[in-house]
């Protein structure tokens, strides 16, 4: 969840308002991935998190296993760190 809050904070810091998580994802890509401020690798990770979040919210029988969580944690922290750098610029 922290990744979604971090992306939201980055957008707000840059004066961007969105009405949905999908809108935030789209603006994030347009404003920070296309120009290389966020790597495509981290953007793909964000997309994976976004898809898993949607499954978790809307699928009654979806759950994360320990291996998946452990795999997702390091790139999530890397993305948060990069977003913090951009906010501080």
N, C-alpha and C positions, 0 to 999 in steps of 0.2 A: 504494500500500500504506500509505503514511503516514496516509491518512485513516482507514483501518480501525483502525490502532493508536491514533490520536487518539480515535476514538469509544470504543474499549475503555478507554482511560485515563480518559475522562470518566465512563464507567459505574462503573469501579472506584473512582474518587474519590468517587462518590456511593453506594458500598456495594452496587452492583448486580452480581450475577454471572450470567453466561449460559453456556450450554453450546455455543452455535453462533453462527456469523455471522448467521444468520437471527434468532436470539433477540436478539442485540445490536442488530440493525436494528430489531426490534419495540420493544424497550425504549427505544432512542434516540428513536423516534417518539413513544412514549407519554409519556416524561418530559421531552423537550426541544423537540419540535416542536409538539405540541398546545398547550402553554402559551406558545408564542411565543419561547422562549429561542433557538431556532434557526429561521431563516426557512423558510417553505415552499419557497422557491426553492432554498436550500441543501439542504434535505431531498430535493428532487427530484434534485438533482445527486448526492447520496449514493446514492439509489436507482439512478441510471444507472450509477454506478461499481460498485455491488453487482452489477448485472446483467451488466456487462461483465466483472467479475472471475469470475463464475460461468461465463460463456461461455469465458473464457480458461482456466479450470481444467478444464472438462469437454468442450470441443469441440476436437478434434484439429486443425481447420483454421481456427481463429480467431486473428487477429493484429491488433494496433493499427497504423493508419497514422499517419504523422507529423501530418497535419492534425487527426486526432481527439485525439491526445495534446496538441497545442498548444491545442486548444479546451478540453480538460478541465483543464489545469493551473491557470489563474487562479482558477476557482471552487473548485478543490480547496484551493489555498492560502488562499482566503478562509474556507473551512469550517474548516481547521486553525487559523487565527488566531482565529476565533470560539470554537472549542472551548478553545483556550488561555486565552482570557479567562474562560470559564466555570470552568475548572479553578482559575484564580487567585482567583476570587471567594471 
